[in-house]
């Protein structure tokens, strides 16, 4: 039986998980530099320890209502398709070990998050955690745009 480690975070009232092997770091919310002509869910870029990272607002990406930034707001820096990007989330709640047998395919009628981003749903105690595939959250056109933004800011 294989165990997967997930970084569990909240968006609205739902819990989501990202494979810890894709997570580079969890950061406090940083001031973001806006970049013109990018989709509204790309908040801009940050300079983190000398590296420039584009920052996605997952609430906007998933068409959820906006929420003010507060002390719980975090940026999860992930490696997606050989590119380091940050995701703004409401809060990071835990690092969780999940047994593969507790992970099921996403139901066809899942609401909220676009189903194509979901790798599965995990049952954890009496909770359900929606597992996201970071490589699918970034679409091909976005990857090209982000690469151009990063090149222009080097």
C-alpha positions in Angstrom: 0.0 0.0 0.0 1.4 3.3 -1.1 1.1 6.4 1.0 0.9 9.9 -0.7 1.7 13.0 1.2 -0.5 16.0 0.4 -0.3 19.7 1.3 -3.9 20.3 2.4 -5.3 23.8 2.0 -8.6 25.6 2.1 -10.5 27.6 -0.6 -13.8 28.8 0.5 -15.3 26.0 2.6 -13.6 23.2 0.7 -10.3 21.3 1.3 -7.9 20.6 -1.5 -4.6 18.7 -1.6 -1.5 19.1 -3.7 1.2 16.3 -4.0 4.0 17.4 -1.6 6.5 16.2 -4.2 5.4 19.2 -6.4 5.4 21.7 -3.6 8.6 23.8 -3.3 7.5 25.9 -0.3 4.7 27.5 1.6 5.1 31.2 2.1 3.3 34.1 3.9 1.4 36.3 1.5 3.9 38.7 -0.3 3.3 41.9 -2.1 2.7 41.1 -5.7 3.9 43.2 -8.7 1.1 43.4 -11.3 1.9 42.4 -14.8 -0.2 44.0 -17.6 -2.1 41.9 -20.2 -2.4 38.7 -18.2 -5.6 36.9 -17.2 -7.3 38.2 -14.1 -6.5 35.1 -12.1 -2.7 35.7 -12.6 -2.2 38.3 -9.8 1.3 39.2 -11.0 4.9 38.2 -10.0 6.9 38.1 -6.8 10.7 38.0 -6.2 11.3 35.2 -3.7 14.9 34.8 -2.6 16.1 36.1 -6.0 13.8 34.1 -8.1 10.8 35.6 -9.9 7.6 33.5 -9.7 4.2 34.2 -11.3 1.3 34.1 -8.8 -2.1 32.6 -9.5 -5.2 33.4 -7.4 -6.9 29.9 -7.2 -10.2 31.5 -6.1 -10.3 33.5 -9.4 -9.0 30.5 -11.5 -11.8 28.3 -10.1 -14.4 31.1 -10.4 -15.0 31.4 -6.7 -16.0 34.6 -4.9 -13.1 36.8 -3.9 -12.0 37.0 -0.3 -9.8 39.6 1.4 -6.2 38.7 2.1 -5.7 38.0 5.9 -3.2 36.5 8.2 -4.1 32.9 7.2 -3.6 33.6 3.5 -0.7 31.6 2.1 1.2 31.2 -1.2 2.1 27.7 -2.1 5.0 27.6 -4.5 4.9 24.6 -6.8 6.9 23.1 -9.6 4.4 22.8 -12.5 5.8 21.6 -15.9 9.3 22.7 -14.9 8.1 26.1 -14.0 7.9 27.5 -10.4 4.6 29.2 -9.8 2.7 30.3 -6.7 -0.9 29.7 -5.8 -2.7 32.0 -3.4 -4.9 30.0 -1.0 -7.1 30.9 2.0 -5.1 28.8 4.4 -2.8 25.8 4.6 -4.2 23.4 7.1 -1.9 20.4 7.3 0.5 18.0 5.6 -1.4 14.7 5.4 -0.5 11.2 4.7 -3.2 9.6 2.5 -3.3 5.9 1.7 -3.8 5.3 -2.0 -6.7 3.0 -1.2 -8.6 6.0 0.2 -8.3 8.0 -3.1 -11.2 7.6 -5.5 -11.7 9.1 -9.0 -13.5 12.5 -9.0 -17.2 12.1 -9.3 -18.7 13.2 -12.6 -21.0 15.8 -11.0 -18.3 17.5 -8.9 -19.1 21.2 -8.4 -16.9 24.2 -8.1 -13.5 23.4 -9.4 -13.2 22.5 -13.1 -13.1 18.7 -13.1 -10.1 18.5 -15.4 -7.8 19.8 -12.6 -8.8 17.1 -10.2 -6.7 13.9 -9.9 -9.0 12.3 -7.3 -10.9 12.7 -4.1 -9.5 11.4 -0.8 -11.5 10.4 2.3 -9.7 11.5 5.4 -11.5 10.7 8.7 -14.9 12.3 8.1 -13.7 14.8 5.5 -13.3 14.8 1.7 -10.2 16.3 0.2 -10.2 17.2 -3.5 -6.8 16.3 -4.9 -5.5 18.7 -7.6 -3.0 18.0 -10.3 -0.7 21.0 -10.5 0.4 20.2 -14.0 -3.2 20.4 -15.3 -4.0 23.7 -13.5 -1.7 25.6 -15.9 -3.0 25.4 -19.5 -0.6 25.4 -22.4 -1.4 29.0 -23.5 -0.8 30.2 -19.9 2.6 28.4 -19.8 3.7 30.3 -22.9 2.4 33.6 -21.4 4.2 33.0 -18.1 7.4 32.1 -19.9 7.3 35.4 -21.7 6.6 37.3 -18.6 9.5 35.7 -16.8 11.9 36.3 -19.7 10.9 40.0 -19.7 11.5 40.3 -15.9 15.0 38.6 -15.8 
